[in-house]
Amino acid sequence: MVVRWVALLALALVIAIADTLTDLEIAVGVFQIAVVLLAVRLLPFRGVIVMAAVCMLLTVVSYEMTTSRGSEASGLINCVISLAAIAMTTWLALRMARAIRTVHEARSQLAHIARVNQLGELAASIAHEVNQPLSAIVISGNACQRWLATEPVN
C-alpha cells in the first residue's frame, strides 16, 4: 500500500514540476486527473479523496511558484480549470467505482439466489423420485388386496 502512495505522489510531483516550469497559458495541471484515475484503482475511497486534495494543492502551489511567463489572467483561469477538472474527475470516478461495486454485489446475490433455486429444484426432483416407487408399491398392494378379496381367489 505504501508503494502505491509513493508512486502516486511521485507522479503528482512530476506533473506539478512540469506545470511550474511551463508558461501560465499551458494548463499542465489538468494532467493531475491521471493521478486521480490511478488512485481510484489503487486506493480505498478515503485515499482517493486525500490524493485528489493533494493534487489540487500541488496545482495551486505550482501556480503560485510559476514565474510570470505569460498572462496572469490566463494562468489563473487555467488553474481554476485544472482544479475543476480534478474535482469533477474525482467525483465521477468515485461514483463510477460505487456503481461497479453495486453491480458486483447484485451479481453475487443473483448467483446465490440461482444456487438456492437449483437446490430447491434438486430437492423436488429427489422427492418425486422417492415418491414414484412408493406409489407403485401402494398401487401394487391395493391390486393384490382386490385380487384376494374376489370370491374365487385368483
N, CA, C and O atoms as a DFTB+ gen file, in Angstrom:
616 C
 N C O
     1  1       0.827      -1.186       0.000
     2  2       0.000       0.000       0.000
     3  2       0.873       1.252       0.000
     4  3       0.549       2.237      -0.663
     5  1       1.971       1.213       0.738
     6  2       2.866       2.370       0.811
     7  2       3.491       2.641      -0.551
     8  3       3.675       3.793      -0.944
     9  1       3.815       1.569      -1.264
    10  2       4.418       1.730      -2.593
    11  2       3.444       2.439      -3.526
    12  3       3.848       3.273      -4.337
    13  1       2.180       2.111      -3.410
    14  2       1.167       2.769      -4.250
    15  2       1.113       4.261      -3.958
    16  3       1.082       5.086      -4.872
    17  1       1.101       4.597      -2.663
    18  2       1.063       6.010      -2.275
    19  2       2.283       6.752      -2.800
    20  3       2.168       7.848      -3.348
    21  1       3.450       6.145      -2.629
    22  2       4.689       6.796      -3.066
    23  2       4.681       6.993      -4.577
    24  3       5.070       8.052      -5.070
    25  1       4.237       5.973      -5.314
    26  2       4.203       6.084      -6.777
    27  2       3.238       7.185      -7.224
    28  3       3.557       7.970      -8.118
    29  1       2.071       7.238      -6.607
    30  2       1.095       8.267      -6.979
    31  2       1.585       9.663      -6.613
    32  3       1.415      10.608      -7.382
    33  1       2.191       9.789      -5.442
    34  2       2.733      11.094      -5.046
    35  2       3.877      11.523      -5.960
    36  3       4.000      12.701      -6.293
    37  1       4.710      10.569      -6.364
    38  2       5.809      10.894      -7.278
    39  2       5.269      11.383      -8.614
    40  3       5.768      12.362      -9.170
    41  1       4.249      10.702      -9.129
    42  2       3.648      11.127     -10.396
    43  2       3.027      12.515     -10.259
    44  3       3.170      13.353     -11.149
    45  1       2.343      12.756      -9.154
    46  2       1.736      14.071      -8.928
    47  2       2.807      15.157      -8.839
    48  3       2.620      16.257      -9.358
    49  1       3.920      14.853      -8.190
    50  2       5.014      15.832      -8.093
    51  2       5.648      16.108      -9.448
    52  3       5.982      17.252      -9.756
    53  1       5.817      15.069     -10.261
    54  2       6.378      15.264     -11.607
    55  2       5.470      16.176     -12.423
    56  3       5.947      17.075     -13.116
    57  1       4.171      15.947     -12.342
    58  2       3.226      16.796     -13.076
    59  2       3.269      18.223     -12.535
    60  3       3.221      19.180     -13.308
    61  1       3.360      18.373     -11.219
    62  2       3.417      19.715     -10.625
    63  2       4.695      20.444     -11.041
    64  3       4.663      21.644     -11.315
    65  1       5.806      19.735     -11.088
    66  2       7.068      20.359     -11.527
    67  2       6.961      20.784     -12.985
    68  3       7.389      21.878     -13.352
    69  1       6.387      19.914     -13.813
    70  2       6.207      20.270     -15.228
    71  2       5.295      21.484     -15.356
    72  3       5.529      22.354     -16.195
    73  1       4.256      21.544     -14.528
    74  2       3.341      22.687     -14.550
    75  2       4.060      23.964     -14.115
    76  3       3.806      25.038     -14.660
    77  1       4.944      23.849     -13.149
    78  2       5.682      25.019     -12.664
    79  2       6.656      25.533     -13.720
    80  3       6.860      26.741     -13.844
    81  1       7.251      24.629     -14.473
    82  2       8.269      25.019     -15.450
    83  2       7.687      25.539     -16.760
    84  3       8.411      26.149     -17.548
    85  1       6.400      25.314     -17.012
    86  2       5.796      25.774     -18.267
    87  2       5.151      27.143     -18.071
    88  3       5.001      27.630     -16.950
    89  1       4.780      27.738     -19.183
    90  2       4.121      29.046     -19.147
    91  2       2.757      28.937     -18.468
    92  3       2.179      27.854     -18.369
    93  1       2.262      30.075     -18.007
    94  2       0.963      30.112     -17.340
    95  2      -0.189      29.744     -18.275
    96  3      -1.212      29.223     -17.831
    97  1      -0.020      30.016     -19.563
    98  2      -1.105      29.740     -20.512
    99  2      -1.292      28.245     -20.785
   100  3      -2.304      27.845     -21.359
   101  1      -0.337      27.430     -20.383
   102  2      -0.415      25.987     -20.632
   103  2      -0.910      25.312     -19.354
   104  3      -0.280      25.411     -18.301
   105  1      -2.035      24.632     -19.462
   106  2      -2.680      24.021     -18.286
   107  2      -2.183      22.591     -18.079
   108  3      -2.921      21.631     -18.305
   109  1      -0.936      22.459     -17.650
   110  2      -0.369      21.128     -17.401
   111  2      -1.002      20.503     -16.157
   112  3      -1.050      19.279     -16.036
   113  1      -1.482      21.328     -15.244
   114  2      -2.094      20.824     -14.013
   115  2      -3.296      19.927     -14.240
   116  3      -3.667      19.146     -13.363
   117  1      -3.900      20.034     -15.399
   118  2      -5.055      19.177     -15.716
   119  2      -4.640      17.706     -15.737
   120  3      -5.463      16.824     -15.492
   121  1      -3.377      17.445     -16.026
   122  2      -2.909      16.059     -16.078
   123  2      -2.900      15.393     -14.702
   124  3      -2.639      14.195     -14.596
   125  1      -3.182      16.159     -13.656
   126  2      -3.312      15.560     -12.326
   127  2      -4.510      14.601     -12.275
   128  3      -4.591      13.758     -11.381
   129  1      -5.430      14.728     -13.223
   130  2      -6.566      13.793     -13.244
   131  2      -6.091      12.370     -13.490
   132  3      -6.753      11.421     -13.070
   133  1      -4.953      12.200     -14.166
   134  2      -4.403      10.853     -14.361
   135  2      -4.051      10.230     -13.010
   136  3      -4.259       9.035     -12.797
   137  1      -3.523      11.041     -12.109
   138  2      -3.189      10.553     -10.765
   139  2      -4.467      10.135     -10.035
   140  3      -4.496       9.103      -9.366
   141  1      -5.506      10.930     -10.166
   142  2      -6.782      10.610      -9.507
   143  2      -7.360       9.317     -10.075
   144  3      -7.838       8.471      -9.320
   145  1      -7.320       9.157     -11.388
   146  2      -7.866       7.945     -12.003
   147  2      -7.076       6.707     -11.589
   148  3      -7.658       5.643     -11.377
   149  1      -5.769       6.838     -11.475
   150  2      -4.965       5.719     -10.977
   151  2      -5.284       5.437      -9.510
   152  3      -5.334       4.280      -9.090
   153  1      -5.496       6.484      -8.747
   154  2      -5.809       6.321      -7.322
   155  2      -7.121       5.569      -7.122
   156  3      -7.258       4.810      -6.162
   157  1      -8.076       5.769      -8.008
   158  2      -9.361       5.071      -7.886
   159  2      -9.153       3.565      -7.975
   160  3      -9.838       2.800      -7.297
   161  1      -8.210       3.140      -8.811
   162  2      -7.944       1.709      -8.955
   163  2      -7.052       1.159      -7.845
   164  3      -7.119      -0.028      -7.525
   165  1      -6.220       2.013      -7.259
   166  2      -5.206       1.519      -6.332
   167  2      -5.491       1.788      -4.858
   168  3      -4.939       1.107      -3.993
   169  1      -6.333       2.756      -4.561
   170  2      -6.535       3.175      -3.174
   171  2      -7.995       3.029      -2.760
   172  3      -8.883       2.985      -3.612
   173  1      -8.244       2.955      -1.454
   174  2      -9.637       2.955      -0.980
   175  2     -10.263       4.340      -1.144
   176  3      -9.594       5.298      -1.531
   177  1     -11.545       4.423      -0.843
   178  2     -12.334       5.641      -1.055
   179  2     -11.674       6.873      -0.442
   180  3     -11.478       7.878      -1.126
   181  1     -11.334       6.802       0.830
   182  2     -10.734       7.962       1.502
   183  2      -9.365       8.295       0.931
   184  3      -8.983       9.463       0.864
   185  1      -8.633       7.281       0.524
   186  2      -7.327       7.516      -0.082
   187  2      -7.439       8.300      -1.375
   188  3      -6.594       9.144      -1.673
   189  1      -8.485       8.020      -2.144
   190  2      -8.702       8.750      -3.399
   191  2      -8.996      10.217      -3.102
   192  3      -8.491      11.108      -3.785
   193  1      -9.801      10.458      -2.095
   194  2     -10.130      11.846      -1.749
   195  2      -8.883      12.591      -1.268
   196  3      -8.670      13.750      -1.625
   197  1      -8.067      11.926      -0.463
   198  2      -6.826      12.555       0.004
   199  2      -5.904      12.838      -1.173
   200  3      -5.306      13.911      -1.254
   201  1      -5.787      11.871      -2.089
   202  2      -4.910      12.063      -3.250
   203  2      -5.426      13.201      -4.132
   204  3      -4.629      13.978      -4.659
   205  1      -6.729      13.309      -4.299
   206  2      -7.288      14.414      -5.084
   207  2      -6.990      15.751      -4.416
   208  3      -6.666      16.727      -5.093
   209  1      -7.097      15.798      -3.100
   210  2      -6.782      17.038      -2.378
   211  2      -5.307      17.396      -2.534
   212  3      -4.963      18.567      -2.697
   213  1      -4.439      16.392      -2.484
   214  2      -3.001      16.636      -2.683
   215  2      -2.748      17.167      -4.087
   216  3      -1.966      18.102      -4.266
   217  1      -3.403      16.580      -5.084
   218  2      -3.234      17.043      -6.469
   219  2      -3.712      18.489      -6.625
   220  3      -3.077      19.293      -7.307
   221  1      -4.825      18.802      -5.991
   222  2      -5.329      20.177      -6.070
   223  2      -4.375      21.145      -5.369
   224  3      -4.128      22.246      -5.862
   225  1      -3.845      20.734      -4.229
   226  2      -2.881      21.568      -3.512
   227  2      -1.621      21.787      -4.351
   228  3      -1.105      22.901      -4.425
   229  1      -1.135      20.725      -4.976
   230  2       0.049      20.855      -5.835
   231  2      -0.225      21.769      -7.026
   232  3       0.665      22.501      -7.459
   233  1      -1.435      21.736      -7.553
   234  2      -1.785      22.613      -8.672
   235  2      -1.749      24.077      -8.240
   236  3      -1.224      24.929      -8.958
   237  1      -2.303      24.362      -7.077
   238  2      -2.295      25.746      -6.573
   239  2      -0.870      26.193      -6.256
   240  3      -0.484      27.311      -6.593
   241  1      -0.089      25.330      -5.611
   242  2       1.304      25.669      -5.292
   243  2       2.100      25.896      -6.573
   244  3       2.915      26.814      -6.648
   245  1       1.865      25.070      -7.564
   246  2       2.554      25.226      -8.847
   247  2       2.195      26.554      -9.499
   248  3       3.059      27.224     -10.064
   249  1       0.930      26.935      -9.424
   250  2       0.503      28.223      -9.987
   251  2       1.210      29.370      -9.272
   252  3       1.674      30.317      -9.908
   253  1       1.288      29.278      -7.955
   254  2       1.932      30.344      -7.179
   255  2       3.439      30.403      -7.430
   256  3       4.032      31.482      -7.408
   257  1       4.055      29.249      -7.666
   258  2       5.510      29.212      -7.846
   259  2       5.953      29.525      -9.268
   260  3       7.129      29.804      -9.500
   261  1       5.027      29.481     -10.221
   262  2       5.388      29.746     -11.609
   263  2       5.807      31.204     -11.747
   264  3       5.079      32.125     -11.376
   265  1       6.998      31.379     -12.291
   266  2       7.444      32.752     -12.536
   267  2       6.604      33.318     -13.660
   268  3       6.191      32.589     -14.562
   269  1       6.357      34.574     -13.611
   270  2       5.448      35.209     -14.558
   271  2       5.959      35.086     -15.982
   272  3       6.755      35.901     -16.448
   273  1       5.493      34.070     -16.651
   274  2       5.778      33.910     -18.080
   275  2       4.433      33.814     -18.772
   276  3       3.903      32.720     -18.967
   277  1       3.902      34.917     -19.127
   278  2       2.619      34.925     -19.811
   279  2       1.595      35.726     -19.032
   280  3       1.906      36.386     -18.041
   281  1       0.385      35.647     -19.504
   282  2      -0.714      36.419     -18.936
   283  2      -1.127      35.850     -17.580
   284  3      -1.387      34.655     -17.445
   285  1      -1.181      36.718     -16.592
   286  2      -1.583      36.314     -15.239
   287  2      -3.049      35.860     -15.225
   288  3      -3.396      34.908     -14.526
   289  1      -3.897      36.531     -15.985
   290  2      -5.320      36.162     -16.042
   291  2      -5.493      34.779     -16.656
   292  3      -6.279      33.972     -16.161
   293  1      -4.761      34.502     -17.733
   294  2      -4.838      33.180     -18.369
   295  2      -4.366      32.101     -17.407
   296  3      -4.954      31.021     -17.336
   297  1      -3.305      32.397     -16.668
   298  2      -2.795      31.424     -15.701
   299  2      -3.798      31.121     -14.608
   300  3      -3.961      29.967     -14.213
   301  1      -4.475      32.155     -14.115
   302  2      -5.483      31.952     -13.079
   303  2      -6.653      31.131     -13.616
   304  3      -7.151      30.231     -12.939
   305  1      -7.083      31.443     -14.826
   306  2      -8.183      30.688     -15.444
   307  2      -7.781      29.232     -15.637
   308  3      -8.573      28.330     -15.364
   309  1      -6.557      28.994     -16.104
   310  2      -6.086      27.620     -16.290
   311  2      -5.986      26.882     -14.956
   312  3      -6.270      25.687     -14.884
   313  1      -5.586      27.585     -13.909
   314  2      -5.520      26.967     -12.582
   315  2      -6.921      26.573     -12.109
   316  3      -7.114      25.478     -11.581
   317  1      -7.885      27.456     -12.295
   318  2      -9.265      27.154     -11.900
   319  2      -9.819      25.994     -12.729
   320  3     -10.517      25.127     -12.204
   321  1      -9.504      25.985     -14.023
   322  2      -9.946      24.877     -14.884
   323  2      -9.331      23.569     -14.407
   324  3     -10.011      22.545     -14.348
   325  1      -8.052      23.602     -14.067
   326  2      -7.384      22.393     -13.569
   327  2      -8.026      21.902     -12.278
   328  3      -8.272      20.706     -12.119
   329  1      -8.297      22.821     -11.357
   330  2      -8.928      22.439     -10.095
   331  2     -10.324      21.858     -10.320
   332  3     -10.700      20.868      -9.694
   333  1     -11.086      22.479     -11.217
   334  2     -12.429      21.970     -11.525
   335  2     -12.350      20.590     -12.169
   336  3     -13.149      19.708     -11.854
   337  1     -11.389      20.403     -13.071
   338  2     -11.236      19.104     -13.734
   339  2     -10.864      18.020     -12.725
   340  3     -11.388      16.908     -12.789
   341  1      -9.971      18.336     -11.802
   342  2      -9.580      17.355     -10.783
   343  2     -10.769      17.014      -9.891
   344  3     -11.008      15.843      -9.599
   345  1     -11.513      18.025      -9.458
   346  2     -12.669      17.790      -8.585
   347  2     -13.747      16.974      -9.297
   348  3     -14.290      16.029      -8.725
   349  1     -14.056      17.335     -10.535
   350  2     -15.102      16.617     -11.273
   351  2     -14.675      15.188     -11.585
   352  3     -15.483      14.263     -11.502
   353  1     -13.413      15.009     -11.943
   354  2     -12.919      13.663     -12.230
   355  2     -12.984      12.795     -10.983
   356  3     -13.367      11.627     -11.054
   357  1     -12.615      13.358      -9.851
   358  2     -12.679      12.605      -8.594
   359  2     -14.113      12.192      -8.295
   360  3     -14.375      11.034      -7.968
   361  1     -15.032      13.128      -8.406
   362  2     -16.439      12.824      -8.120
   363  2     -16.972      11.749      -9.060
   364  3     -17.600      10.787      -8.616
   365  1     -16.723      11.910     -10.361
   366  2     -17.231      10.941     -11.334
   367  2     -16.579       9.572     -11.165
   368  3     -17.255       8.549     -11.267
   369  1     -15.288       9.544     -10.912
   370  2     -14.590       8.267     -10.758
   371  2     -15.072       7.528      -9.515
   372  3     -15.258       6.311      -9.551
   373  1     -15.274       8.247      -8.422
   374  2     -15.781       7.600      -7.210
   375  2     -17.216       7.124      -7.398
   376  3     -17.598       6.064      -6.901
   377  1     -17.993       7.899      -8.106
   378  2     -19.376       7.489      -8.403
   379  2     -19.383       6.224      -9.265
   380  3     -20.173       5.312      -9.027
   381  1     -18.505       6.174     -10.261
   382  2     -18.408       5.000     -11.122
   383  2     -17.936       3.782     -10.322
   384  3     -18.454       2.681     -10.507
   385  1     -16.963       3.975      -9.442
   386  2     -16.470       2.869      -8.622
   387  2     -17.575       2.329      -7.716
   388  3     -17.696       1.118      -7.527
   389  1     -18.382       3.235      -7.157
   390  2     -19.510       2.812      -6.326
   391  2     -20.517       2.017      -7.153
   392  3     -21.040       1.005      -6.686
   393  1     -20.790       2.467      -8.377
   394  2     -21.741       1.762      -9.246
   395  2     -21.216       0.376      -9.605
   396  3     -21.975      -0.593      -9.628
   397  1     -19.933       0.283      -9.881
   398  2     -19.337      -1.019     -10.206
   399  2     -19.419      -1.950      -9.003
   400  3     -19.717      -3.135      -9.151
   401  1     -19.155      -1.418      -7.816
   402  2     -19.253      -2.221      -6.594
   403  2     -20.683      -2.718      -6.401
   404  3     -20.892      -3.866      -6.009
   405  1     -21.665      -1.865      -6.672
   406  2     -23.069      -2.254      -6.545
   407  2     -23.422      -3.353      -7.537
   408  3     -24.155      -4.283      -7.200
   409  1     -22.908      -3.252      -8.752
   410  2     -23.157      -4.288      -9.765
   411  2     -22.570      -5.620      -9.312
   412  3     -23.213      -6.659      -9.458
   413  1     -21.354      -5.599      -8.765
   414  2     -20.734      -6.838      -8.293
   415  2     -21.531      -7.457      -7.146
   416  3     -21.693      -8.676      -7.088
   417  1     -22.027      -6.625      -6.242
   418  2     -22.850      -7.139      -5.145
   419  2     -24.145      -7.745      -5.671
   420  3     -24.577      -8.794      -5.194
   421  1     -24.768      -7.093      -6.650
   422  2     -26.011      -7.618      -7.232
   423  2     -25.755      -8.945      -7.934
   424  3     -26.561      -9.870      -7.834
   425  1     -24.632      -9.039      -8.644
   426  2     -24.296     -10.306      -9.310
   427  2     -24.068     -11.411      -8.290
   428  3     -24.485     -12.550      -8.501
   429  1     -23.419     -11.084      -7.203
   430  2     -23.169     -12.070      -6.156
   431  2     -24.484     -12.563      -5.558
   432  3     -24.661     -13.762      -5.343
   433  1     -25.399     -11.644      -5.292
   434  2     -26.701     -12.030      -4.752
   435  2     -27.490     -12.858      -5.760
   436  3     -28.161     -13.820      -5.387
   437  1     -27.412     -12.489      -7.026
   438  2     -28.111     -13.245      -8.066
   439  2     -27.555     -14.662      -8.176
   440  3     -28.317     -15.615      -8.332
   441  1     -26.241     -14.805      -8.096
   442  2     -25.631     -16.136      -8.146
   443  2     -26.075     -16.971      -6.945
   444  3     -26.331     -18.168      -7.080
   445  1     -26.167     -16.345      -5.775
   446  2     -26.626     -17.057      -4.580
   447  2     -28.075     -17.515      -4.743
   448  3     -28.416     -18.647      -4.400
   449  1     -28.913     -16.641      -5.261
   450  2     -30.320     -16.992      -5.486
   451  2     -30.430     -18.129      -6.493
   452  3     -31.256     -19.026      -6.326
   453  1     -29.611     -18.099      -7.528
   454  2     -29.637     -19.170      -8.530
   455  2     -29.230     -20.503      -7.896
   456  3     -29.825     -21.539      -8.193
   457  1     -28.212     -20.478      -7.017
   458  2     -27.791     -21.721      -6.353
   459  2     -28.889     -22.251      -5.432
   460  3     -29.136     -23.457      -5.390
   461  1     -29.548     -21.357      -4.696
   462  2     -30.636     -21.782      -3.811
   463  2     -31.789     -22.347      -4.635
   464  3     -32.403     -23.339      -4.241
   465  1     -32.086     -21.726      -5.771
   466  2     -33.151     -22.200      -6.650
   467  2     -32.820     -23.594      -7.187
   468  3     -33.690     -24.464      -7.234
   469  1     -31.570     -23.804      -7.590
   470  2     -31.165     -25.121      -8.084
   471  2     -31.280     -26.169      -6.984
   472  3     -31.678     -27.306      -7.239
   473  1     -30.931     -25.785      -5.763
   474  2     -31.046     -26.707      -4.641
   475  2     -32.505     -27.089      -4.410
   476  3     -32.804     -28.251      -4.133
   477  1     -33.412     -26.123      -4.522
   478  2     -34.839     -26.409      -4.379
   479  2     -35.346     -27.346      -5.468
   480  3     -36.123     -28.261      -5.196
   481  1     -34.905     -27.115      -6.694
   482  2     -35.305     -27.993      -7.797
   483  2     -34.764     -29.404      -7.598
   484  3     -35.450     -30.383      -7.892
   485  1     -33.534     -29.509      -7.100
   486  2     -32.944     -30.821      -6.840
   487  2     -33.730     -31.555      -5.757
   488  3     -33.985     -32.753      -5.875
   489  1     -34.114     -30.834      -4.698
   490  2     -34.902     -31.451      -3.626
   491  2     -36.256     -31.925      -4.152
   492  3     -36.711     -33.011      -3.790
   493  1     -36.898     -31.135      -4.992
   494  2     -38.186     -31.539      -5.575
   495  2     -38.014     -32.763      -6.461
   496  3     -38.862     -33.655      -6.458
   497  1     -36.934     -32.811      -7.212
   498  2     -36.674     -33.957      -8.086
   499  2     -36.449     -35.226      -7.268
   500  3     -36.962     -36.292      -7.608
   501  1     -35.677     -35.102      -6.186
   502  2     -35.429     -36.268      -5.331
   503  2     -36.728     -36.729      -4.679
   504  3     -36.993     -37.930      -4.616
   505  1     -37.537     -35.795      -4.197
   506  2     -38.819     -36.154      -3.585
   507  2     -39.712     -36.866      -4.592
   508  3     -40.398     -37.825      -4.238
   509  1     -39.712     -36.415      -5.828
   510  2     -40.516     -37.052      -6.869
   511  2     -40.022     -38.476      -7.122
   512  3     -40.823     -39.403      -7.249
   513  1     -38.705     -38.643      -7.193
   514  2     -38.146     -39.970      -7.458
   515  2     -38.410     -40.927      -6.296
   516  3     -38.606     -42.122      -6.518
   517  1     -38.417     -40.421      -5.065
   518  2     -38.706     -41.270      -3.909
   519  2     -40.186     -41.635      -3.887
   520  3     -40.539     -42.763      -3.543
   521  1     -41.050     -40.696      -4.249
   522  2     -42.494     -40.948      -4.223
   523  2     -42.926     -41.930      -5.302
   524  3     -43.889     -42.668      -5.094
   525  1     -42.261     -41.967      -6.428
   526  2     -42.669     -42.861      -7.523
   527  2     -42.641     -44.330      -7.092
   528  3     -43.657     -45.007      -7.254
   529  1     -41.546     -44.859      -6.557
   530  2     -41.568     -46.273      -6.143
   531  2     -42.569     -46.539      -5.019
   532  3     -43.203     -47.594      -4.997
   533  1     -42.717     -45.601      -4.091
   534  2     -43.684     -45.793      -3.013
   535  2     -45.099     -45.859      -3.562
   536  3     -45.909     -46.669      -3.111
   537  1     -45.397     -45.013      -4.530
   538  2     -46.728     -45.042      -5.159
   539  2     -46.941     -46.359      -5.880
   540  3     -48.026     -46.939      -5.828
   541  1     -45.911     -46.824      -6.545
   542  2     -46.035     -48.104      -7.259
   543  2     -46.274     -49.241      -6.272
   544  3     -47.074     -50.135      -6.547
   545  1     -45.597     -49.221      -5.132
   546  2     -45.793     -50.266      -4.120
   547  2     -47.216     -50.217      -3.572
   548  3     -47.849     -51.259      -3.402
   549  1     -47.721     -49.026      -3.296
   550  2     -49.086     -48.884      -2.773
   551  2     -50.094     -49.376      -3.804
   552  3     -51.029     -50.100      -3.462
   553  1     -49.911     -48.992      -5.049
   554  2     -50.843     -49.423      -6.107
   555  2     -50.808     -50.939      -6.258
   556  3     -51.853     -51.578      -6.379
   557  1     -49.608     -51.512      -6.250
   558  2     -49.499     -52.974      -6.375
   559  2     -50.129     -53.665      -5.166
   560  3     -50.782     -54.698      -5.311
   561  1     -49.934     -53.099      -3.977
   562  2     -50.546     -53.685      -2.774
   563  2     -52.061     -53.630      -2.841
   564  3     -52.734     -54.588      -2.462
   565  1     -52.603     -52.520      -3.318
   566  2     -54.062     -52.400      -3.465
   567  2     -54.584     -53.398      -4.486
   568  3     -55.638     -54.002      -4.288
   569  1     -53.849     -53.571      -5.574
   570  2     -54.277     -54.541      -6.591
   571  2     -54.281     -55.959      -6.007
   572  3     -55.194     -56.741      -6.273
   573  1     -53.263     -56.281      -5.216
   574  2     -53.202     -57.608      -4.598
   575  2     -54.370     -57.811      -3.632
   576  3     -54.959     -58.890      -3.578
   577  1     -54.699     -56.770      -2.872
   578  2     -55.822     -56.884      -1.941
   579  2     -57.135     -57.080      -2.688
   580  3     -57.998     -57.827      -2.228
   581  1     -57.300     -56.416      -3.842
   582  2     -58.528     -56.603      -4.623
   583  2     -58.591     -58.022      -5.180
   584  3     -59.659     -58.634      -5.209
   585  1     -57.453     -58.542      -5.621
   586  2     -57.450     -59.910      -6.148
   587  2     -57.792     -60.915      -5.050
   588  3     -58.528     -61.880      -5.261
   589  1     -57.231     -60.652      -3.874
   590  2     -57.510     -61.566      -2.776
   591  2     -58.948     -61.423      -2.268
   592  3     -59.507     -62.367      -1.708
   593  1     -59.539     -60.252      -2.462
   594  2     -60.901     -60.024      -1.987
   595  2     -61.947     -60.643      -2.920
   596  3     -63.102     -60.794      -2.521
   597  1     -61.584     -60.992      -4.108
   598  2     -62.564     -61.601      -5.015
   599  2     -62.935     -62.977      -4.470
   600  3     -62.131     -63.633      -3.807
   601  1     -64.183     -63.411      -4.765
   602  2     -64.697     -64.646      -4.200
   603  2     -63.911     -65.853      -4.682
   604  3     -63.363     -66.581      -3.854
   605  1     -63.836     -66.084      -5.919
   606  2     -62.867     -67.133      -6.253
   607  2     -61.494     -66.470      -6.359
   608  3     -61.248     -65.705      -7.292
   609  1     -60.615     -66.751      -5.428
   610  2     -59.291     -66.126      -5.386
   611  2     -58.511     -66.572      -6.606
   612  3     -58.479     -67.761      -6.924
   613  1     -57.890     -65.643      -7.283
   614  2     -57.122     -65.971      -8.496
   615  2     -55.780     -66.525      -8.137
   616  3     -54.993     -66.858      -9.023
